[in-house]
Amino acid sequence: MGISNRNRNSVLNALSAIALTLLNGLLGIVVTKMIIHEYGSDFNGLNSTANQLVNVLLIVEGGFTLASNVALFSPLTYCDYKKVNKLLSETRRKFRKIGVLFLCMGIIASLIFALFANSTLQFELIFYVIIMAVIPAAFNLYYATTYRVLLQAQQKEYIINIFTLFTISMGHIGNIGLIVINGSIWLVRAITLITTLLNSILIVWHVKKHNRFLELDVGNNEEVIHGTGDVMVQKVTGVIYLSAPIVFLSLSPAGGTVLASVYAVYNNVFNMIKSLLRGVIDAPRLGIGQMLSETDHERIWNVFAEYEYIVLGFTFVICSTTYVLIMPFVSMYTSGMSDVNYYDKTIALLMSLISVFEIIHIPSGHLINMSGEFRTSKYIQIISLTVLVPCMLILGRLWGVYGLLYAVLIVAILLAILEIGFIHMYFFKNKVIEFVKMLLPLLLAGIGICYHEKKVFTNIESIKIFILYGMLITLINTIAAVIIGMVFNKKLIFKVYQRVLRLIRHKGV
């Protein structure tokens, strides 16, 4: 793939991911509010738990998607379609087995969860909601994931995003209509099931239509894709890290699905913000993977440093703005909801800190994976998993939802130290000082800005004022980020500026 195409696809991936996140996030917020008002916090907590339980079960995927992506970079770059077909044939065989295993595990998990969930909802409803989340995920694994892998390796995630944008919008609009006419509670999940199945069908149709070279029955090619065992540990850590808290709360006698609903409201907001950032952050990762197959580490450092600084700048602007506005938003969003108190400053603070540390090490994590350093990633994930599980069990039992968030924060910091440390000490030799120079001014300024903006921007009591303040705070924080860059990293920010200009003028990297 040429450099200009790589840039174009990165931009399309980023823009489509941002559009998907915004529309899905905004419609999701509207639907969640309607669900809580119409069906109660108990059902909302169950609905949110169903999504996270599916994520937990996706451990069986084992990170095979990532390993397949990396294996496909080189043959796609050199148009070796015979090898591409061999890799995809193995990928399809693996995912068909994984899909069947996932479905079996999902049925068992649905029964167990329905028996032990701390909820006032009926056993049958709990079971149906969970199983309706399991079925489309199993279908996607069995039928569509192989084709998604090819699109990702071709750096065409924007196609996946466009189809997902369409089907998710259909699902949300369908649910809004259902709630307006006081439809049956179980149909909320059924509509999501149908649109998710449609998403998988559309993606397979598109890939088959536009990739005539595909032949996925080319014999037995076991052991063509390497590194899946190492990636598995990364998958397990990520699933427990992201999804275990809400499942733990739903089963806990001290929490239940009602408290899970509180957690989900904050988590949905921060997930939307993080997804917006990841739309920008993730877009170039596959392009960087292709660059790694073409050139040496040192030549990539300049590009990576600019990429990393852009990520830190976006993190500074978005996370500081979100922290300032999160409590006014929750206050307005949950007004009139009386079955549980949603206003909790501690959850907001902890999730804000977690978001910052999660995001700043994403570039390093991507580089570890895209370079095929799966064994290094495995060791980092083993250390993190060893810390995460006991911290969740102990701190969660001591302090409930706060304890779970403390555990996640500890591991977010640990992962940041280990992944950033490896990339800047070993992958690129002796670049730690450069990273500190990028991070420290933004981090310290972020703390000061959040402290003062929380005091200045108060009394937000209407959507109009909220939007106005949001735009103003984002503008202030963006200007602050540029000034900080000009003072402490002038050469780097000038290079970023030049790269953006070249991209706009279609002159490539």
N, C-alpha and C positions, 0 to 999 in steps of 0.2 A: 504493500500500500504506500502510495506517495505521501510526502510530507504534507502537502496542501490538503489531500483527502483526509489525512489523519487529523489535521486541525479542524477541518470542516465537520467531521464526525464528532470530534470532542465538543465542539460548540453545539451541534444538534443534540448530542446526548445531554449536555448540561441544560439547555433550554427546555427540552422535553421533560427532563426530570423535575425541573423547577415548576413547569406548568402542571405536571401530574401531582406534585406535592401540594401546590397551592389549592388546586381544585379539590383533590381528595381530602386535604386537611380542612378546608372551609366547609365543604359539604358534610364531612364527617362530624365536625363540631356542631353543625345544625342538626344532623340526624341524632347525635348523642343526646343533645338537649331535649329533643322531642321524645326520644325513647325514655329518658328519665322522667319527664313529665307524664307521659302516657302509661308507661309500664312499670316505672319505679327504678330506684338505684340497684335493687337486687338483680333485676334482669339485665341492666346495663353492665353490672359487674360480671355476670355470667357470660354475656356476649363478648366482653373484652377478654375474659379468661379463656374462652374457647379459642380465640386467635392465638393467645400465648401458649396454650397447651399444644396446638398444632406446631408452633415453632419449637417447642421442646421435643416433640416426636420427630421433627426433621433432623434430629441427631443422626438418624439412620442414613441420611444423605451423605454424611461423612466427609463433606467438603469435596466430593468427587467433581462437582461442577467447576470449582476453582482449578483443580488439577487438570481437567480436560481443557479449560481455557488456555492455560499455560502451554500444554502440549500442542495445541493447535496454532500458536503464534507463528512458529517457524515455517511449517508447511504452507500455511495460508500466505505468508509473506512471499514465498518463492513459488506459489501456485502449484504445489505438489498435491494435486487433488486425489491421487491414489492413496497417499498417506492420510489425507484428511478423511477420506471415506473409511479407512481402517480405524482411525481414532473414533470417529462418530459411530461406527458399528459397535465397537466395544462400549462406548458411552451408552448407546441405546440398550444393549443387553444388560448393563449394570443397572440402569434406571428402571427397566421393567421389573427386575428383581426387587429393587428398592421400593417401587410403587406398591407391589403386592405385600411386602413386609410392612410397609407403612400403614396400609389399610387394615391389616390384621392387628397391629399394635394399636391403631386408632380405635377400633371397635372395643378392644379390651380396656383401653384407657377411658373411653367414654362410659363404660359400665362402672368402672372403679370410681371415677370422679363423681358420677351421679349418686353413688352409694354414700360417699364420704364428704361431699361438698357441704359447707356450712351455709345453707340457704333455706329460705322458706318456700322456694319454688318446688313444684312437683317433680318427682323422680323422672317421669316420662319426658317432661319438657327439658330438663337438664340434659338427659341423654340425647334427645333429638337435636338440641342446639349444638352440642359437641360433635355429634356424628355428621351433621350437615357442614361443619367446618373441616372435618377430616376428609370427606369424600372428594371435594374438588382438589385438595392438595395431593391426594393419592393419584387422581386422574392426571394432574399436571406432571407429577414425577414419572408415571408410567408412559404417558403419551407425548408430552410437549417439551420436557426439559432438555432433551437432546437437541432440539431445534433452537431453543433459547441459547444453549451453549454456543452453537454456531454463530448466531447473531452477535453474541457478546464478543466472541473471538474476532469477528469481522469489524468490531467497534461500531456496531449498529444497534446499540441499546435503545436508541430513540424510536425504533420500530416497535419494540416491546412496550416502551412508555406510551406511545400513541394508542396502541390497542388497549392497554390497561386504562388509559385516560378515558377512552370511550366506554369500556365495560363497567368501570367503577362508577362513572357518572350515571350510567343506566341504573346501576344497583342503588345508588343513593337517592336518585329521583324516584325510583320505584318504592323505596322505603318511606320517603316523605309522603308520597301519595297514599300508601298503605296506612300510615299513622293518621293522616288527615281523615280518612274514612273509618277510623277505629277498627282496622283489620285485626285478624287473629295474631297473637303474639309470636307464634312459631314461624309465621310467614316472613318475618323480618329477616331471619336467617336463610330461609328458603330462597328469597330473592337474591341474596349474596351468593348462594350456591350456584344458581343458574347463570348469573353473569360471570362468575369465575370460570365455570366450565366453558362458556362462550369465548373467553379470553384465550384459553389454551387452544381451542379449535382454530381461531383466527390466526394465531401465531404459526401453527403448523401449516395451515393453508398458504400463508405468505411465503414462508421459507421454501416450501416445495415448488412454488410458482417461480421464484426468482433465483433458485440455485439448481440449475439443470444437471450439474455434475454429480448430484447426490446419488449414491448407491450404498444403502446401509445394510446390504446382505452380502458381505465380501468374505465370509468365512470367519473362523475363530482366530481372534487376534489378542488373546489374553496377554497381560503384562505389557501392553503397548503404552499405557498411561501409568506414569510413576508418581510417587509422592503422596498417594491417597491415604496411606496409613499415618503419615506425618500431619496431613491436613485435618484428619479426623479429630485430633486433640484440640485443634483450633476451633472446630465446629462445636464440640462439646462445651468448651469454655464459653464461647459466644452465646450459645443457647441458654446455658444456666445463668449467665451474666444478665442477659436481656429479658428472659421470659420467666425465670423461676420466681421472682418476687411476687408477681400477681397471682400465680398458681398457689404459692405458699399462703398468701393472704386468704384466698378463696377456701382453702381447706382448714385454715387455722381457727380454733374455737374463739380466739380473741379478735379475729378479723371477720372472715366470711366474705361473701360476694358483695355485701354492702360497702365494706371498707375497700374492697378491690375496685369498686366504682369510683371512690375518692381518688385512689392511686391512679386509676385509668384516666381521669379527667386531666390531671397534671401531666401524666405520661403522654397522652395524646398531643397536648400542646408542645411539649419538648420534642417529641418524635417528629412533629411537623417541622419544627425549626431545624432539627438536626437533618431531616431529609432534604430540606431546602439547601442547607450547606453541602450535604453529600451530593446533591445534584451538580454542584460546581466541583466539588472535590473528587468525586469518582470518575467524572467524564474523561479526564486525561489518562487514567490509570492503564487502560488497555493500550493506548498509544505509547506510554512509557514502556510497557511490556514488549511491544514491537521494537522500540528503540534499543532495548537491551539485547535483542537478538541480532542487532546490526552493528553495535559499537561498544566501546569499553566504558568502564565505570566513570573514569575521570572526565570524559567528555560529556557525560550525562549530568555531572554535578551542577553545572551552571543552570541547566534547565530545571533540575530538581529543586535547587535553592529558590528560584523564582516561584515555582509551584508551591513550595512550602510556605513562602512568605505571603502569598495570596491567601492561602488557607488560614494562616494566623490572623491576617487582617480581617477577613470575613468573620472569623470566630470572635474577634474583639468587638466588631460592630453588632453582630446579630445576638450574641449571648448577653452582652451588656444591656442591649435594648430589651431583650426578653425578660431579664431579671427585673428591670425597673417596672415593666408593665404587667408581669404575670399576676400579681395579687389583685390589682384593679380589674383585670380581665375575669379572674375566677369569681370575684365578688359580683360582677354584673351577670356573668354567665349562669351562676347557680342561684340567683335571686329567686325566691319563691319555692326552692326545693327544701322541704322540711324534714325528709326522712333521715337525713344525715348532714352533719356540718362539713362543708367542703373547704372552708377557709383555713389554711394551714401554712404559715410562713416558713416553718422548718422544712416541710416537703419541698417548697419552692426553692429555698436556698440550696438544699442538698442536690436537687435535680439540676440546678444551674451549674454548680461546681462539677458534677458528674459530666454534664454536657461539654464543658470546656476541656476537661482532661481526655474525654473520649475523642474529641475532634482533633486535638493538636497532634495526636500520634497516628492519625489515619494515613497521611502521606508516607510515613516510615513503614507502616504495616503493609500498605499497597506495594511498596518497593520490595519488601521482603518476599511477598507472594509472587509478584510479577517476575522477579529474578529467579524464581524456582527454589528459593532458600527455605523449603518446607521443613527441613529438619531443625533449622534455627528457630523457626516459628513454633515448632512442636515443643522445644525446650522452654521457650518463653511462655507458652500456653500451659504447660505442665506446672510451672512455678505459679502462675496465676490461678490455675484451678485448685492447686494445693492450698492456696490462701483463701480463695473465694468460698469454697464449700463450708469449711469450719466457721468462717466469719459469718456467713449467712445463718447457719444453724445456731450459733451461740448468740450473736448480736440480735438476730431476729427473735429469738426466744426471750431475750432480756428487754428489748425496746420495740418489739413489733415492727411496724412499717419503717420507723426511723432506723432501727437496727439493720434492716435489710438494705436501706439506702446507704448507711455508713459502710456496710460491707462492699457494696457496688462501688462506692467512691474510693475506698482503699485499693481495690483492684484496678480501677481506672487509672489511678496515679501510678500504680506498679507497672501496668502495661505501658503507660507513656514513657516511664523511665527506661524500661527494658528495650522497647522497640526503637525509640529515638536514640538511645545509647548505642545499640548495635549498628544502626545505619550511619551515625555520625562519628563513631569511633573505629568501626571495622570495615563496613562496606565502602564508605568514603573515609579515607584516613584523616584523623585529627580535625574533624569539622565541628566538634562540640562547641567551641567558642563562637563560631559563626551562628550556630543555632541559638545559643544563649543571647547573643546580641539581637537576634530577631525577636525572640520571645519575651525577654525580661521587660523591656520598655512598655510593650503592649499589656503585659500582665499587671504591672504596677499601675499603669494609667487606668486600666479597666476597673481595678478595685476602687481607685479614687473617684472615677466618673460615676460608678454605680452608687457609691455612698452619697454623693452630692445630688445626683439626679433623683434618687429616691426621696430626698427632702424637698426638692423643688417641684417635681411633677406629682402633686397630690390632688385630692378632690376630683378624681376622674369618675364622673357619675353618669355619663351618657356615651353611646357609641360614637357620636360625632366628635366629642372631646377626645375619646380614646384614640380614634383614627388620626386626629389632628396632632395629638401628642406623640403618637407612634411615628408619624412622618418626621416631626420635628426632632425627636430624640435620635432617630436613625440618621438624619442629616448631620446633627451635631457630632455623633459618634464616628461617622464616616470622615468628616473633616478632621476630627481629632486623630484618627488612624493615619490619614495622609500626612498630617503635621509631624506625628511621631516618626513616621517612616522617613520623612525628609531630614529630620534632626539626627536620627540614630542609624539609618540604613539608606543613605542618599543614593549610593551607587546602585544598590539592589532595586530600589523602587523606580529608579530611572530606567533600568533594564526591563522591568515589568511594564512600564509605560511604553517603551519602544516595542515590546512584543505585542502588546494590545493594538498599537497602531498598525503594525505589520499584518496582524490578523484581520483587522478591519479592512485594510487595503488588499487583502487576499495575496500577500506576498510570501506566506508560509513562515516557518520557523527559520 
